[in-house]
Amino acid sequence: MAHCMKNCCILSGHLAVVFVAGTALAPAALAEVSWADPVEVAAGGGYKGPWRMNASKFHYVDDPTVAINQQGVIAVAYADLRDHDIFFQAFSPEGEKRLPAPINISNSPAIFSWLPRVVISDRDPMKVYVLWQEIVFSGGSHGGEIFFARSDDGGKTFTDPVNLSNSLPGDGKGRLTQRYWDNGSLDLALSTDGTLYAAWTEYEGTLWFRRSVNGGKTFSQSLPIVAEGSPNPARGPTLAAAPEGVVYIAWAVGEDPTADIHFSISADGGRSFSAPRVVHETEGHSDAPKIVVDSKGTVHLVYAESPGGRFKRYHIRYARSKDGGSSFESPRDISDPESEVFYSVNFPSLGINGDDHLYVLFELFPERGQRSRGLGLTYSRNNGRTFAPPVMVPGSADPSGGINGSQQGLLMRKLAVNDADAIAIANSTFIPGKSSHVRLFRGKFDSH
């Protein structure tokens, strides 16, 4: 573990990356993140043919998501587009594969499955839950359904997939404009009492929510949090569960050049939600939120914002609520977008551990119009008061020159942490005509 987290230059692949701390990045406590060598989870081809619905020839691996439990066991779910399916692999804290071969969760070889979310139970580490999107064409304007499966043996076997959406619209679509959307507009969360919460959007704009009080055996009826016919379609939902049945959900909206982040609260375990409200109004474009709640009930929110408007230069903003989501402090920039190294940073992931240490991961875009290459990371050890200057995750910029996934959309969860300050990051890369890879990055925060 030779790499450390500092405000310095890190040479990774073809990018010499320098972050210059901005005024919003007050120094945090001095510490280091030590990184193990990346682990290859899966490898595939680099062929992406023209879109022909489920008859498309896509020969690559993509769309990884990650979870980690308190014992340090890491779960990774990803898509193998050649097989059209979602696969699962578990890793020891030392990065060794715990299963002799990846487990096929979706088992729908005629239908594309992609952009999963995975959760591991801390109450029973053998329980693993996975939510994903399948491109089922049910008669609506776009294809998409939301599927769920669970494992009671640490991922060795999974139940048959269950269709949670079962509707005509294109579920899992996060519409930004009529011609541009991200797949993977869904989320899955697990409360400390074992209740599961699932949320997703559809192309037409409805935001749906379901919950399970019996470990995913059955789910409640679908509840619309943003109803059909709303002027701005919901996209990119993110969930956080607090004790005593409190559930928080945030989301972005499409078809609005000055979109803001929306937020709602349930105080009854997801049976009902408060009227949606805007977290903070700006003239810029806000997108891709992530939320967590800490041990004191503080709600932490990160999201991407472009002051210049949609499709322009984004940075990562952070805001917190100390009153259970009733109000939020003014958002702050924590990614230093004025650095001349990257044109833009976007699509954050957010993790928190039992000591309320926050970790924020985000995509790095070197030039306008290019896909992301590499991942940036920052952290806060003081409940969000200050964040360390961000750095690139060592090795996350593909040494072979590949671009980051996902090819289907960047609404993903690539980061997980546990109470021991172990960090797990999943990322995919794609080299057209050559190869694709899913890799696991493991870090450990060493305070001394």
Sequence and secondary structure as in RCSB ss.txt:
>XXXX:A:sequence
MAHCMKNCCILSGHLAVVFVAGTALAPAALAEVSWADPVEVAAGGGYKGPWRMNASKFHYVDDPTVAINQQGVIA
VAYADLRDHDIFFQAFSPEGEKRLPAPINISNSPAIFSWLPRVVISDRDPMKVYVLWQEIVFSGGSHGGEIFFAR
SDDGGKTFTDPVNLSNSLPGDGKGRLTQRYWDNGSLDLALSTDGTLYAAWTEYEGTLWFRRSVNGGKTFSQSLPI
VAEGSPNPARGPTLAAAPEGVVYIAWAVGEDPTADIHFSISADGGRSFSAPRVVHETEGHSDAPKIVVDSKGTVH
LVYAESPGGRFKRYHIRYARSKDGGSSFESPRDISDPESEVFYSVNFPSLGINGDDHLYVLFELFPERGQRSRGL
GLTYSRNNGRTFAPPVMVPGSADPSGGINGSQQGLLMRKLAVNDADAIAIANSTFIPGKSSHVRLFRGKFDSH
>XXXX:A:secstr
      SSEEEETTEEEE    TT       EEEE   EEEEEE  EE    GGG  EE EEEEEEEE TT  EE
EEEEETTTTEEEEEEE TTS BSSSS EESS  TTS EEEEEEEE SSSTT EEEEEEE    SSSS  EEEEEE
ESSTTSS    EES  SSS BT EEEETTEEES  EEEEE TTS EEEEEEBTT  EEEEEESSTTSS    EEE
E TT SS EEEEEEEEETTTEEEEEEEESS TT   EEEEESSTTS     EES   SSEEEEEEEEE TTS EE
EEEEEETT TTS  EEEEEEESSTTS     EE S TT SS SEEEEEEEEE TT  EEEEEEEESSTTS   SE
EEEEESSTTS     EE TT S TT  EES SS S    EEE TT EEEEEEEEEETTTEEEEEEEEEEEE  
